[in-house]
Amino acid sequence: MDFDVSSFNEIIKKLEGYVDDIGKQIGSGIPNARSTALDVDWVDWVPGLVSVIKKCAEKMIEGCKWLWDKIVDILKSAWAPVTMFTRALDWYDVKGTASGVQSTLDPNNLAAIRLWKGAAQVSYTRTATTQSAAAGKVADAGDKTGLVLMTAAGSGLLFYSGIALITYQFIAACVAEIGLLCTGFGAPASLAAFLADAGITTAAIWAAVSGIAGLVAGQATAFGNIDSAVSDNSGFPQGADGKRHWPESFANSFSDASVDGDKESKWRLN
């Protein structure tokens, strides 16, 4: 799943702006609309209308506070997708470096191995093979870790994009409903519309949160797979203590570096 830092930062800026907008509606927009509605000359003539206006304003403030609290909580974790993205790149670098080491040490990639035989060739093939396999294990762990982190970062981008859209739609509806509230007579319609919009918004946010919760559960499984990959040291040679270790160079294995058929290549350490 793709992740773009600049796009993500723009989304977060929008959400922060929406938080300010909702705060203004709570602090002045809705209270002022309520006052305007109650000041309309004929409002007192309609039985129960004053109560409806007050109830409408109360519910709108209540709904806005709920959404404001939820967005503020959500924004507290806004650093996570960017951090996961940068860490994914770090792990992909690990993969690239380890893959390069794996390829470089692979005896099958050395033409000289196929051209000469002897003690040196046997020692290099035996030692380099384990080194190459161990580097391959590191590359595999780097690849899997990077993939999981990149997927999580991309999912975070989608999550915050969805929350931003939900909030934008709520604010637009709220502004329209404030306009109805100001008329006084439109308060009942305003209240009905707000309750409908608030219900949809609440459901949408919980659906988004549930979606990200499901993703986190999936990521937990993926991290378990990573742990398994990291713990798999089957590509590492077994030491005298019975445990698997990163392969050593075993310099003493190269005490005889002679080449068969080459009388000039008698490189031995006595």
PAZAPA-4460 file (N, C-alpha, C; in steps of 0.05 Angstrom, whole numbers, plus 32768, in hexadecimal, padded with zeros to 4 digits):
% residues 270
    n_x    n_y    n_z   ca_x   ca_y   ca_z    c_x    c_y    c_z   seq   type   mol
   8011   7FE8   8000   8000   8000   8000   8012   8019   8000     1      M     A
   800C   802C   7FED   801E   8043   7FEA   801A   8057   8001     2      D     A
   8030   8066   8006   802F   807A   801B   803F   8092   8010     3      F     A
   8033   80AA   8012   8041   80C2   800A   8041   80D6   8022     4      D     A
   8059   80DD   802A   805C   80EE   8042   804F   8109   803E     5      V     A
   8053   8116   8027   8047   8131   8023   8029   8130   8023     6      S     A
   801D   811B   8017   8000   8118   8017   7FF5   8114   8033     7      S     A
   8004   8103   8042   7FFB   80FE   805D   7FFC   8117   806E     8      F     A
   8012   8126   806B   8014   813F   807B   7FFE   8153   8074     9      N     A
   7FF5   8154   805B   7FDF   8165   8053   7FC5   815D   8060    10      E     A
   7FC1   8143   8061   7FA9   8138   806E   7FA8   813F   808C    11      I     A
   7FBF   813D   8099   7FC1   8143   80B6   7FBB   8161   80BA    12      I     A
   7FC6   8172   80A8   7FC1   818F   80AA   7FA4   8195   80A8    13      K     A
   7F96   8187   8095   7F7A   818B   8092   7F6B   8183   80AB    14      K     A
   7F72   816C   80B6   7F64   8163   80CF   7F69   8177   80E5    15      L     A
   7F81   8181   80E8   7F86   8195   80FD   7F75   81AE   80F9    16      E     A
   7F72   81B6   80DF   7F61   81CD   80D9   7F44   81C7   80E0    17      G     A
   7F3B   81AE   80DA   7F1F   81A6   80E0   7F1A   81A7   80FE    18      Y     A
   7F2E   819F   810E   7F2C   81A0   812B   7F27   81BD   8134    19      V     A
   7F35   81D0   8128   7F31   81EC   812E   7F15   81F5   8126    20      D     A
   7F0C   81EC   810E   7EF2   81F4   8105   7EDC   81EA   8117    21      D     A
   7EDE   81D0   8120   7ECA   81C5   8132   7ECA   81D4   814D    22      I     A
   7EE2   81DB   8156   7EE5   81EA   816F   7ED6   8205   816D    23      G     A
   7ED9   8212   8156   7ECB   822B   8152   7EAD   8228   8152    24      K     A
   7EA4   8212   8147   7E87   820D   8147   7E7C   8209   8163    25      Q     A
   7E8C   81FA   8173   7E85   81F5   818F   7E85   820F   819F    26      I     A
   7E9A   821F   819B   7E9D   8237   81AB   7E8C   824F   81A3    27      G     A
   7E87   8252   8189   7E78   826A   8181   7E63   8264   816C    28      S     A
   7E69   8254   8158   7E56   8250   8142   7E3B   8246   814B    29      G     A
   7E39   8231   815A   7E1F   8226   8162   7E12   8238   8177    30      I     A
   7E21   8241   818C   7E15   8253   81A0   7E0A   826C   8193    31      P     A
   7E18   8278   8180   7E0E   8290   8173   7DF5   828B   8162    32      N     A
   7DF5   8273   8155   7DDD   826C   8146   7DC5   8268   8158    33      A     A
   7DCA   825C   816F   7DB4   8259   8183   7DA9   8274   818C    34      R     A
   7DBB   8286   8192   7DB3   82A1   819A   7DA3   82AF   8185    35      S     A
   7DAD   82AC   816C   7D9F   82B9   8155   7D83   82AE   8152    36      T     A
   7D81   8293   8155   7D66   8287   8152   7D53   828F   8168    37      A     A
   7D5E   8291   8180   7D4C   8298   8197   7D44   82B5   8196    38      L     A
   7D53   82C6   8187   7D4D   82E2   8185   7D38   82E8   8170    39      D     A
   7D32   82D4   8160   7D1D   82D8   814B   7D03   82DF   8159    40      V     A
   7CF5   82F4   814F   7CDD   82FF   815D   7CC7   82EA   8161    41      D     A
   7CC2   82DA   814D   7CAA   82C9   814F   7CB0   82AD   815B    42      W     A
   7CC9   82A8   8164   7CD0   828E   816E   7CBF   8286   8186    43      V     A
   7CB9   8299   8197   7CA9   8293   81AF   7C8C   828C   81A8    44      D     A
   7C84   8293   818F   7C68   828E   8188   7C63   8270   8183    45      W     A
   7C78   8262   817B   7C75   8246   8173   7C7A   8234   818C    46      V     A
   7C66   8226   8195   7C69   8216   81AE   7C81   8201   81AB    47      P     A
   7C92   8202   81BE   7CA8   81EE   81BF   7CC0   81F4   81AE    48      G     A
   7CBE   820A   819D   7CD4   820F   818B   7CEE   8218   8199    49      L     A
   7CEA   8228   81AF   7D02   8231   81BE   7D11   8219   81C9    50      V     A
   7D01   8206   81D3   7D0E   81ED   81DE   7D1C   81DE   81C9    51      S     A
   7D10   81DC   81B1   7D1D   81CE   819B   7D37   81DB   8192    52      V     A
   7D37   81F6   8191   7D4F   8205   818A   7D65   81FF   819E    53      I     A
   7D5F   8201   81B7   7D73   81FB   81CC   7D7D   81DF   81CA    54      K     A
   7D6A   81CC   81C6   7D72   81B0   81C4   7D83   81AA   81AC    55      K     A
   7D7D   81B7   8196   7D8C   81B4   817E   7DA9   81BE   8182    56      C     A
   7DAC   81D5   818E   7DC7   81E0   8193   7DD6   81CE   81A6    57      A     A
   7DC8   81C4   81BA   7DD5   81B2   81CE   7DE0   8199   81C0    58      E     A
   7DCF   818D   81AF   7DD7   8174   81A1   7DEE   8179   818D    59      K     A
   7DED   8190   8180   7E02   8197   816D   7E1D   819A   817B    60      M     A
   7E1C   81A8   8192   7E35   81AC   81A1   7E3F   8191   81AC    61      I     A
   7E2C   8181   81B5   7E34   8167   81BF   7E41   8156   81AA    62      E     A
   7E35   8156   8192   7E40   8146   817C   7E5B   8151   8173    63      G     A
   7E5E   816B   8172   7E77   8177   8169   7E8D   8171   817D    64      C     A
   7E86   8171   8197   7E9A   816B   81AC   7EA3   814E   81A9    65      K     A
   7E91   813C   81A3   7E97   8120   81A0   7EAB   811C   8189    66      W     A
   7EA5   8129   8173   7EB7   8126   815B   7ED1   8133   8161    67      L     A
   7ED1   814B   816E   7EEA   8159   8174   7EFC   8147   8185    68      W     A
   7EF1   813B   8199   7F01   8129   81AB   7F0D   8112   819B    69      D     A
   7EFD   8106   8189   7F06   80EF   817A   7F1D   80F6   8168    70      K     A
   7F1A   810D   815A   7F2F   8115   8147   7F49   811C   8156    71      I     A
   7F46   812A   816D   7F5E   8130   817D   7F6C   8117   8185    72      V     A
   7F5D   8103   818E   7F6A   80E9   8196   7F78   80DC   817E    73      D     A
   7F6A   80DC   8167   7F75   80D0   814F   7F8F   80DE   8146    74      I     A
   7F8F   80F8   8149   7FA7   8107   8140   7FBF   8102   8152    75      L     A
   7FBB   80F8   816A   7FD1   80F2   817C   7FE3   80DC   8170    76      K     A
   7FD9   80CC   815F   7FE8   80B6   8153   7FF0   80BD   8136    77      S     A
   7FEE   80D6   812E   7FF3   80DD   8112   8010   80D9   810A    78      A     A
   8022   80D8   811E   803E   80D4   8118   8044   80B7   810F    79      W     A
   8033   80A4   8116   8038   8088   8112   803C   8080   80F4    80      A     A
   802A   8088   80E2   802E   807F   80C6   8048   8089   80B9    81      P     A
   8050   80A2   80BF   8069   80AD   80B4   8081   809E   80C0    82      V     A
   8080   8098   80DA   8095   8089   80E7   8098   806D   80DB    83      T     A
   8081   8060   80D7   8081   8045   80CB   808C   8046   80AE    84      M     A
   8085   805B   80A0   808F   805E   8084   80AE   8061   8084    85      F     A
   80B9   8072   8095   80D6   8076   8095   80E4   805D   809F    86      T     A
   80D8   804F   80B3   80E4   8037   80BC   80E3   8021   80A7    87      R     A
   80CE   8021   8097   80CC   800E   8081   80E3   8012   806D    88      A     A
   80E9   802B   8067   80FF   8031   8055   8119   8028   8061    89      L     A
   811D   802B   807B   8135   8022   8088   8138   8004   8085    90      D     A
   8122   7FF5   8088   8123   7FD8   8086   8128   7FCF   8069    91      W     A
   811D   7FDE   8057   8123   7FD8   803A   8140   7FDD   8034    92      Y     A
   814C   7FF0   8041   8169   7FF4   803E   8179   7FDC   8049    93      D     A
   816F   7FD2   8060   817C   7FBA   806B   8179   7FA3   8057    94      V     A
   8161   7FA0   804C   815D   7F8B   8038   8171   7F8E   8021    95      K     A
   8173   7FA6   8016   8184   7FAB   7FFF   81A1   7FA5   8005    96      G     A
   81AB   7FAE   801C   81C6   7FA9   8024   81CC   7F8B   8028    97      T     A
   81BA   7F7E   8037   81BD   7F61   803C   81BB   7F51   8023    98      A     A
   81A9   7F59   8010   81A7   7F4B   7FF7   81C0   7F4D   7FE7    99      S     A
   81CC   7F65   7FE8   81E6   7F69   7FDA   81FC   7F58   7FE5   100      G     A
   81FC   7F56   7FFF   8210   7F44   800C   820B   7F27   8005   101      V     A
   81F1   7F1F   8005   81EA   7F04   7FFE   81F4   7EFD   7FE1   102      Q     A
   81EE   7F0F   7FCF   81F6   7F0A   7FB3   8214   7F0A   7FAF   103      S     A
   8222   7F1D   7FBD   823F   7F1F   7FBA   824D   7F06   7FC4   104      T     A
   8243   7EFB   7FDA   8250   7EE4   7FE7   8248   7EC9   7FDA   105      L     A
   8233   7ECA   7FCA   822A   7EB1   7FBE   8240   7EA5   7FAC   106      D     A
   824B   7E8E   7FB2   8260   7E82   7FA2   8257   7E7E   7F85   107      P     A
   823D   7E7A   7F80   8234   7E76   7F65   8237   7E8E   7F53   108      N     A
   823A   7EA6   7F60   823C   7EBF   7F50   8259   7EC6   7F4A   109      N     A
   826C   7EB5   7F53   8288   7EBA   7F4E   8293   7EA8   7F38   110      L     A
   829A   7EB4   7F22   82A4   7EA5   7F0B   82BD   7E95   7F13   111      A     A
   82CE   7EA0   7F24   82E7   7E93   7F2B   82E2   7E78   7F38   112      A     A
   82CD   7E75   7F47   82C7   7E5C   7F54   82C4   7E45   7F3F   113      I     A
   82BA   7E4D   7F27   82B6   7E39   7F13   82CF   7E34   7F02   114      R     A
   82E3   7E45   7F06   82FB   7E43   7EF6   8312   7E36   7F04   115      L     A
   8312   7E36   7F1E   8328   7E2A   7F2D   831E   7E18   7F43   116      W     A
   832E   7E04   7F49   8327   7DF1   7F5E   833E   7DEF   7F72   117      K     A
   8337   7DE5   7F89   834C   7DE1   7F9D   8342   7DE7   7FB9   118      G     A
   8355   7DE6   7FCC   834E   7DEA   7FE8   8341   7E05   7FEC   119      A     A
   834B   7E1A   7FDF   8340   7E35   7FE3   8323   7E36   7FD9   120      A     A
   831E   7E2A   7FC2   8303   7E2A   7FB7   82EF   7E1C   7FC9   121      Q     A
   82F8   7E05   7FD4   82E7   7DF6   7FE6   82E1   7E06   8000   122      V     A
   82F5   7E12   800B   82F2   7E22   8024   82E0   7E3A   801F   123      S     A
   82E4   7E48   8009   82D3   7E60   8003   82B6   7E58   7FFF   124      Y     A
   82B2   7E43   7FEF   8297   7E3A   7FE9   8288   7E33   8003   125      T     A
   8295   7E24   8015   8289   7E1B   802E   8282   7E33   8040   126      R     A
   8295   7E45   8042   8292   7E5C   8055   827F   7E71   8049   127      T     A
   8283   7E78   8030   8273   7E8D   8024   8256   7E85   8021   128      A     A
   8251   7E6C   801D   8235   7E62   801B   8225   7E68   8034   129      T     A
   8231   7E63   804B   8222   7E68   8064   821F   7E86   8068   130      T     A
   8234   7E96   8061   8232   7EB3   8064   821C   7EBE   8052   131      Q     A
   821A   7EB4   8039   8206   7EBD   8026   81EA   7EB6   8030   132      S     A
   81E7   7E9E   803B   81CC   7E95   8045   81C4   7EA6   805D   133      A     A
   81D7   7EAD   806E   81D0   7EBD   8086   81C8   7ED9   807D   134      A     A
   81D6   7EE4   806A   81CF   7EFF   8060   81B4   7EFF   8053   135      A     A
   81AD   7EE8   8046   8192   7EE5   803B   817C   7EE6   8050   136      G     A
   8181   7EDA   8067   816E   7EDB   807D   8169   7EF8   8086   137      K     A
   817F   7F07   8088   817C   7F23   8090   816C   7F33   807B   138      V     A
   8172   7F2D   8062   8163   7F3B   804C   8145   7F34   804D   139      A     A
   813F   7F1B   8053   8123   7F13   8055   8114   7F21   806C   140      D     A
   8122   7F22   8083   8116   7F30   809A   8112   7F4E   8093   141      A     A
   8125   7F5A   8086   8123   7F77   807F   810C   7F7B   806C   142      G     A
   8108   7F69   8058   80F3   7F6C   8045   80D8   7F69   8052   143      D     A
   80D4   7F55   8063   80BA   7F50   8070   80B3   7F67   8083   144      K     A
   80C7   7F70   8092   80C2   7F86   80A5   80BB   7FA0   8096   145      T     A
   80CA   7FA6   8081   80C4   7FBE   8071   80A8   7FBD   8065   146      G     A
   80A0   7FA5   805B   8086   7FA2   804E   806F   7FA7   8062   147      L     A
   8072   7F9B   807A   805E   7F9F   808F   805B   7FBC   8097   148      V     A
   8072   7FC9   809B   8071   7FE6   80A3   8066   7FF7   808D   149      L     A
   806D   7FF2   8074   8063   8002   805E   8045   7FFE   805B   150      M     A
   803C   7FE6   805E   801F   7FE0   805C   8010   7FEF   8072   151      T     A
   801B   7FEE   808A   800E   7FFC   80A1   800E   801A   809C   152      A     A
   8023   8025   8091   8024   8042   808B   800F   804A   8077   153      A     A
   800D   803A   8061   7FF9   803F   804D   7FDD   803D   8057   154      G     A
   7FD8   802A   8069   7FBD   8027   8075   7FB7   803F   8087   155      S     A
   7FCC   8049   8095   7FC9   8061   80A5   7FC1   8079   8094   156      G     A
   7FCD   807B   807D   7FC6   8091   806B   7FA8   8090   8062   157      L     A
   7F9F   8078   805C   7F83   8074   8055   7F70   807B   806C   158      L     A
   7F79   8072   8084   7F68   8077   809C   7F65   8095   80A1   159      F     A
   7F7B   80A4   80A1   7F79   80C1   80A6   7F6B   80CF   808F   160      Y     A
   7F6E   80C5   8077   7F5F   80D2   8061   7F41   80CE   8065   161      S     A
   7F39   80B6   806D   7F1D   80B1   8072   7F12   80C3   8089   162      G     A
   7F22   80C6   809E   7F19   80D6   80B5   7F16   80F3   80AC   163      I     A
   7F29   80FD   809B   7F28   8118   8091   7F0F   811D   8081   164      A     A
   7F08   810A   8070   7EF0   810D   805F   7ED7   810D   8070   165      L     A
   7ED5   80FA   8083   7EBE   80F9   8095   7EBB   8114   80A4   166      I     A
   7ED1   811F   80AE   7ED0   8138   80BD   7EC7   814F   80AC   167      T     A
   7ED2   8150   8093   7ECB   8166   8081   7EAD   8165   807B   168      Y     A
   7EA2   814D   8076   7E86   814B   8071   7E75   8153   8089   169      Q     A
   7E7E   814C   80A1   7E70   8154   80B9   7E6F   8172   80BC   170      F     A
   7E86   817F   80B8   7E88   819C   80BC   7E75   81AA   80A7   171      I     A
   7E76   81A0   808E   7E65   81AC   807A   7E47   81AA   8082   172      A     A
   7E40   8192   808C   7E24   818E   8094   7E1D   819F   80AC   173      A     A
   7E30   81A1   80BE   7E2C   81B1   80D7   7E27   81CF   80D0   174      C     A
   7E37   81D9   80BD   7E33   81F5   80B5   7E18   81F9   80A9   175      V     A
   7E0F   81E6   8099   7DF4   81E9   808D   7DDE   81E8   80A2   176      A     A
   7DE2   81D7   80B6   7DCE   81D4   80CB   7DCE   81EC   80DE   177      E     A
   7DE5   81F8   80E1   7DE6   8211   80F1   7DD5   8227   80E3   178      I     A
   7DD7   8227   80C8   7DC7   823A   80B9   7DA9   8236   80BE   179      G     A
   7DA1   821D   80BE   7D85   8217   80C4   7D7D   821F   80E1   180      L     A
   7D90   821A   80F3   7D8A   8221   810F   7D86   823F   8113   181      L     A
   7D96   824F   8104   7D94   826C   8107   7D79   8277   8100   182      C     A
   7D6B   8268   80EE   7D50   8272   80E6   7D3B   826F   80FC   183      T     A
   7D42   825E   8110   7D2F   8259   8125   7D1A   8244   811C   184      G     A
   7D0B   824A   8108   7CF6   8238   80FE   7D02   821F   80F3   185      F     A
   7D1B   8221   80E9   7D28   8209   80DD   7D36   81F8   80F1   186      G     A
   7D33   81FE   810B   7D41   81EF   811F   7D39   81D1   811F   187      A     A
   7D20   81CA   811D   7D19   81AE   811D   7D27   819E   8106   188      P     A
   7D26   81AB   80EF   7D33   819E   80D8   7D51   819C   80DD   189      A     A
   7D5C   81B1   80E9   7D79   81B2   80EF   7D80   819C   8102   190      S     A
   7D70   8198   8117   7D75   8183   812A   7D74   8167   811D   191      L     A
   7D60   8163   810D   7D5C   8149   8100   7D74   8143   80EE   192      A     A
   7D7C   8157   80DE   7D92   8154   80CC   7DAC   814F   80DB   193      A     A
   7DB0   815D   80F1   7DC9   815A   8100   7DCA   813E   810D   194      F     A
   7DB4   8135   8118   7DB4   811B   8125   7DBA   8105   8110   195      L     A
   7DB0   8108   80F8   7DB5   80F5   80E2   7DD2   80F6   80DA   196      A     A
   7DDD   810E   80D6   7DF9   8111   80CE   7E0C   8108   80E4   197      D     A
   7E05   810E   80FD   7E16   8106   8114   7E17   80E7   8116   198      A     A
   7E00   80DB   8111   7DFF   80BE   8112   7E10   80B1   80FD   199      G     A
   7E0E   80BC   80E5   7E1E   80B2   80CF   7E3C   80B6   80D4   200      I     A
   7E43   80CE   80DE   7E5F   80D4   80E4   7E6A   80C1   80FA   201      T     A
   7E5A   80BD   810F   7E63   80AB   8124   7E68   808F   811A   202      T     A
   7E55   8085   810A   7E57   806A   80FF   7E70   8069   80EC   203      A     A
   7E74   807E   80DC   7E8A   807D   80C9   7EA5   807D   80D8   204      A     A
   7EA7   808D   80ED   7EC0   808E   80FD   7EC5   8073   810A   205      I     A
   7EB1   8067   8116   7EB5   804D   8123   7EBB   8038   810F   206      W     A
   7EB0   803A   80F7   7EB7   8027   80E2   7ED4   802A   80DA   207      A     A
   7EDD   8043   80D8   7EF9   8048   80D1   7F0C   803E   80E7   208      A     A
   7F04   8043   8100   7F15   8039   8116   7F15   801B   8117   209      V     A
   7EFE   800E   8112   7EFD   7FF1   8111   7F0E   7FE6   80FB   210      S     A
   7F0E   7FF4   80E4   7F1E   7FEC   80CE   7F3C   7FEC   80D4   211      G     A
   7F45   8002   80E1   7F61   8004   80E8   7F68   7FF0   80FE   212      I     A
   7F54   7FEA   810F   7F59   7FD6   8124   7F5D   7FBA   8117   213      A     A
   7F4E   7FB5   8103   7F51   7F9C   80F4   7F6C   7F9A   80E7   214      G     A
   7F75   7FB1   80DC   7F8F   7FB2   80D0   7FA5   7FAD   80E4   215      L     A
   7FA2   7FB9   80FC   7FB6   7FB5   8111   7FB8   7F97   8118   216      V     A
   7FA1   7F8A   811A   7FA1   7F6E   8120   7FB0   7F5E   810B   217      A     A
   7FAB   7F66   80F1   7FBA   7F59   80DC   7FD7   7F5E   80DD   218      G     A
   7FDE   7F77   80E4   7FFB   7F7D   80E6   8008   7F6E   80FD   219      Q     A
   7FF9   7F69   8112   8004   7F59   8128   800B   7F3D   811E   220      A     A
   7FFA   7F32   810D   8001   7F18   8102   801A   7F1A   80F0   221      T     A
   801B   7F2F   80E1   8032   7F33   80CF   804C   7F36   80DF   222      A     A
   804A   7F45   80F5   8062   7F48   8106   806A   7F2D   8112   223      F     A
   8056   7F1C   8118   805C   7F01   8121   806C   7EF2   810C   224      G     A
   8064   7EF5   80F3   8073   7EE8   80DD   808F   7EF3   80DB   225      N     A
   8092   7F0D   80E0   80AD   7F19   80DF   80BE   7F0D   80F6   226      I     A
   80B2   7F0A   810D   80C0   7EFF   8124   80C9   7EE3   811D   227      D     A
   80B8   7ED4   810F   80BF   7EB9   8108   80D7   7EB9   80F4   228      S     A
   80D6   7ECC   80E1   80EB   7ECE   80CD   8106   7ED6   80DA   229      A     A
   8104   7EE8   80ED   811D   7EF1   80FB   8128   7EDA   810D   230      V     A
   8116   7ECB   8118   811E   7EB5   812A   8129   7E9D   811A   231      S     A
   8123   7E9C   8100   812B   7E85   80F0   8149   7E88   80E9   232      D     A
   815A   7E7A   80F8   8177   7E7C   80F3   8181   7E63   80E5   233      N     A
   8170   7E56   80D6   8178   7E3D   80C9   818E   7E42   80B4   234      S     A
   8191   7E5B   80AB   81A6   7E61   8098   81C1   7E67   80A5   235      G     A
   81C1   7E65   80C0   81DA   7E6B   80CF   81E7   7E50   80D8   236      F     A
   8201   7E4E   80D7   820E   7E35   80DF   820C   7E30   80FD   237      P     A
   820D   7E18   8104   820C   7E10   8120   8227   7E10   812C   238      Q     A
   822A   7E1E   8143   8244   7E20   8151   8248   7E08   8163   239      G     A
   8260   7E09   8170   8267   7DF3   8183   8254   7DF2   819A   240      A     A
   8247   7E09   81A1   8234   7E09   81B7   8219   7DFF   81B0   241      D     A
   8215   7DF6   8197   81FC   7DEB   818F   81E8   7E00   8185   242      G     A
   81EF   7E1A   8186   81DE   7E2F   817E   81E6   7E3A   8163   243      K     A
   81D2   7E46   8155   81D7   7E52   813B   81E3   7E6D   813E   244      R     A
   81F8   7E73   812F   8206   7E8D   8130   820A   7E98   8114   245      H     A
   820E   7EB2   8114   8217   7EBE   80FA   8231   7EB1   80F2   246      W     A
   8233   7EA7   80D9   824B   7E99   80D1   8265   7EAA   80D3   247      P     A
   8279   7E9E   80DD   8293   7EAB   80DF   82A3   7EA7   80C6   248      E     A
   82B9   7EB5   80C3   82C9   7EB3   80AB   82DB   7E9A   80AC   249      S     A
   82E0   7E90   80C4   82F1   7E78   80C7   830B   7E7B   80B7   250      F     A
   831B   7E8F   80BE   8333   7E94   80AF   8346   7E7C   80AE   251      A     A
   8344   7E6B   80C2   8356   7E54   80C2   834E   7E41   80AC   252      N     A
   8335   7E44   80A1   832D   7E32   808B   833D   7E39   8072   253      S     A
   8348   7E51   8071   8356   7E5A   8059   8374   7E58   805C   254      F     A
   837D   7E47   8070   839A   7E44   8073   83A6   7E37   805B   255      S     A
   8395   7E29   804C   839F   7E1D   8033   838F   7E2A   801C   256      D     A
   839B   7E3C   800E   838D   7E4A   7FF8   8399   7E42   7FDD   257      A     A
   83A2   7E2A   7FDB   83AE   7E20   7FC2   8398   7E1B   7FAD   258      S     A
   83A1   7E1B   7F94   838F   7E16   7F7E   8399   7DFE   7F6F   259      V     A
   8388   7DEA   7F6A   8390   7DD2   7F5C   8399   7DD9   7F3F   260      D     A
   83AF   7DCC   7F37   83B9   7DCF   7F1C   83C9   7DE8   7F17   261      G     A
   83CD   7DF8   7F2C   83DC   7E11   7F29   83F4   7E0F   7F3C   262      D     A
   840B   7E08   7F31   8423   7E03   7F41   842D   7E1D   7F4E   263      K     A
   8424   7E33   7F44   842C   7E4D   7F4F   841C   7E55   7F67   264      E     A
   8404   7E49   7F6B   83F1   7E51   7F7F   83F3   7E3F   7F98   265      S     A
   8408   7E41   7FA6   840C   7E31   7FBE   840C   7E43   7FD6   266      K     A
   83F3   7E4E   7FDB   83F0   7E61   7FF1   83E7   7E52   800A   267      W     A
   83FA   7E4A   801A   83F3   7E3B   8031   8400   7E48   804A   268      R     A
   83F2   7E46   8060   83FD   7E4F   807A   8406   7E36   808A   269      L     A
   841F   7E35   808F   842A   7E1E   809E   8429   7E23   80BC   270      N     A
***
